[in-house]
Amino acid sequence: MKEKVLAIIYDFDKTLATKDMQNFKFIENLGMSNAEFWEKTGQFSKDHHCERTLAYLFMMMDQCKKKNIPLTEEYLNSLGQSIEYYEGVLSWFDRINEYGKSRGVAIEHYVISSGNREILKGTKIASKFKKIFACSYVYDENGIAVWPNMIINYTSKTQYLFRISKGTLDILDDETINKKIGEKHVEFSNMIYIGDGITDIPCMTLIKERSGLSIAVYKSGKSEVADELVGDRRVEASVTADYRENSKLDRLVKAKIDLVAWSNY
């Protein structure tokens, strides 16, 4: 009998981490405030009619060049160590994997983020993910970032759900992803999407419509956006971003694991 698989997909910023990844050390090292960096990014986007994800990737390169900070893969990796997480995140993955194992369900964790993959790969939890889909750069012969080689915005996030479903994780594999296949690696009904807000709506809606579980998380006391997503029927639940054992989020995810264990898929 085929092993039952459940995929848990996370946005990263403000879903696992307490704020945008650039807001920890990257912007501080530029000698700028978070507000100043994002204001410049927004103005560049407006002035050049530039998609906002591309705008922030350009602004990272531009400001590093102006401040004589080599924007290398190693430098970005090093910034991942400064990221702070919600309570329970550091032990979450092993605990959920162990619970899945006890129920006969293999758990796979993924990130689909508009943040920077190089920073993500330097985090304490990078090894917990089967695949990290995020924005990244091409580097020149001196190791300096010169051009984006991958961008992910809120609408393009959904393609990676299909890649996860089919088990086609190589982004250069366009042939397999477009083929109709019989047995999926993981059905959409066996997916959980955990995100924090508006940019996650396409993924949340797609998974919810296909009988998966979509959960909006929020920083304690700031539930307005997440509650609105529930009211608009984009997600099944909104909960505090508390990943500790026996939290509401923990119980929701384990209940879904139980459903997968009991299903015929």
N, C-alpha and C positions, 0 to 999 in steps of 0.2 A: 504494500500500500504506500502511495506517495506521501512523503512527509508533509505535515501541515505547516504552512509558513504564515506568519503575520508580520507585516512591514509597518514600522512606526516611522513616520516622516515628520521632520521638524523644520520649521523656520528656525533661525538661530537668534538673531538680535531680538531682545525683549521677549523671547520665548524660552530659551535656555539661559542666555546671558541677560543681565539686568538692564543693559542698554546697548545701543549700536556699538559694534566692535571698534570703530574708529574713535569713539568717544572715551576710550580708556587711556591709551598712550599715544596713538598715532598723532592726533591733533595737538595734544599737549606738547609733543616733541617739536612741532612746527612753531611753537610759541604763540598759538592762536587759541581762542576760546572755541568751544563747540559751536556756539551760536554764530560766530564769525565765519567758521569754515562752511557750515551748511548754508549760511546766507550767500556766501560767494558762489557756492555750488548752484543754488537756486537761481541766482542772477545770471550765471553763465548759461544755464539751461534755457532761461527765458530769452536772453540776448541772441543766442545762436539757434534757438528752436531745437535744442538738443535733448534727446531722451534722458531722463534724470539719472538713470544708472550709468550711462556713458559719461554724463557730466561729472559725477563724483569720481569715476575712475580717472578722468582727465585731470580733475582738480588735485587728486592725490599725486599724480605725476608732476603737475605744474608747480605745486607748492613745495614739493621735495626738491625740485630743481632749483627753485628760487632760494631755498634755505640751505642748499648744499648738503642735503641728506641723500645718500645713495639709496634709491628705491630698489633694493635687491630682494630676491626671494628669501634670503637668509634674514634680512632685516624684518620683513613682514612676518616670517615665522616667529621671530623673537617676540613680537608684539602679542602673540597669542597667549603667552604666559601671564599677561596682566589682566586677562578677562575674568570678571567676577560672575558667579552663577547664582541662580535662585537656590534656596535651601533644598537639599536632597539630591541635586543634580549629579554630583560626583559619584554617588553610590547607586543612582537610579538604574543605570544600564545593566549592571551585574545582577541587581535584585530582580529586575523585570525578566532578564534572560533566564534566571534560575526558576522563576515562577512559571514561565512558559515551558521550560524543560519538564517541570513537575506535572504539567498538563498535556505533555506530548506535542507541544507547539514550538517550532523554531522561530525565534524572534530576530528580525533584522532591523537595524536602525539606519536611517538615512537623513542627510541634511539637503534641503533645497533652499538656497539662500541667495539674495541679491548682494550679500556681503562678499568680502574678499576671501578666496579659497586659501591663499597662502597664509593669511592670519589664522584662519580656521585650522589649518594643518599643524599650526604651532601650539594649539590649545591642549590642555590637560586631558580632554575627552576625545581628541581626534581619532584615536585608535578604536573607539567604541563604535564607529560608524562603518558600515560596509562600503558606503560611497558618499563622498561629499560633492554635491553639485553646487558650484558657486562661481562668481566672477573671478577671472584671473588674467594674468599678463603674459605677453611674449617678452623675452629678455634678450638684450644684445650681447655681443661677444664679451663685454665687460660685466655682464650680469645685471645690467640696469633695465628696468621696465621701460618699454618703448611703445607698447600697443596692447590693447585688450585682445586676448585670444578667445575669451568666452564671456558673454554677458547674460545675466538672468534677471528678467524683470517679472512683475506680478502676473502678466499674461503668459509669458513663455515658461513659467514654472510648471504648467500642467503637462508639457511634453515629457518631463522627467518622471511623472507618475506612470505614464505608459511604458517608459523604459524599465522602471522598476517592475511593473506588472509582467512584462515579457522577459525580464532578466537580461535585457540588452543595455548594459551599463556603459559601454564604450560610446562616447558621443560622436565618434567618426563612423559608427556603424549605422548608416542610413538605410541599408538594404533590409536588414532583419526587422528594424523597428516598423517598417512600412508593410511587412508581410503579414498576411492573416495566418495566425497559428491556432492550433487546437487547444492544447493545454498550456495555460499561463504558468509562469513561475509563481506568481501570487495574484489571486483575484482581488479586484477592487473592494469586494466585500470583506476581505481580510487585511484591510489597511486602516491605519489610524493616522489622521493628520492633526498635528498640534501647532497652532499658530497664534499670533497675538493681535491681528487686526486686518485692516482694509486690504492690504497687499496680498493677503492669503485667501481672499474670497474665492477666486477661481478654483484653487485646489480644494478648499473646504467644500465648495458646492459640488464639484465633480465627485469627490469621494462620498459625500452624503447621498447624492442621487443614485450612487451605485452600491448602496447598502453598507458602506464603510462607516467609520466613526470620525466625525470632525469635532475638535475641541478648541475653543478659544480660551487662552489663558491671559491673565492680567496681573500686574503688580498689585499687591494687597491694597485695597481701598480705592482702586482706579478701574472700576468694572464697566464704565459707561459704554465703551466701544464693544467690548465682548458681549455685554447684555443686548446691545442693539443687533449684533449678529444672530443671537438666539431669537430675538423678536422677529427678525427678517427671515427666519428659518434657513439661515446659511449654515448653522452648526447645531449639533444636538445639545451641547452644554457649554457653559462658560464657568471657569473655575479659577481660583487663585493659582498662580504659578508656584505651587508648593509640591515638590517632587519627593517629599519624605514619605516613608512607609505609613500606610493607612490614611494618607491625605485623600481628599475627594478625587484628585487626579489619579492617584495610585489605584483607588478602588474602581474608577471608571475603566482604566486600561486593563486591569485584571479581569473585570467583568467581560470585556470584549475578548480577552484571551480565552476565557471559559466558553464563550459562544463559539469561537473558532474550534475549540477542542470538541465541542458537542456536534458541530456541523458535519455534513456529508462531503464537504469539499476537500 
